Amino acid sequence: MAIEINLDVMLAKRKMRSKALAKAIGITEANLSVLKNGKAKAVRLSTLDKLCEVLECQPADLLEFHPNTDE
């Protein structure tokens, strides 16, 4: 996938556990795990908004683009 989600990095920087973050943004731990592991096909803007609010960061802190060189 060309877009990488650096959620684990931000959690470590904020010294926060996945369980606490999931509760704070109102999603299940399973759905948060899907995001953390890069298995998500899409992210709702409302979820991204809550992630940035709770983690006190910008979307660019969570999302990183890597050009796909397979083509």
Secondary structure, DSSP 8 states (H G I E B T S, - for coil): --EEE-HHHHHHHHT--HHHHHHHHT--HHHHHHHHTT--S---HHHHHHHHHHHT--HHHHEEE------
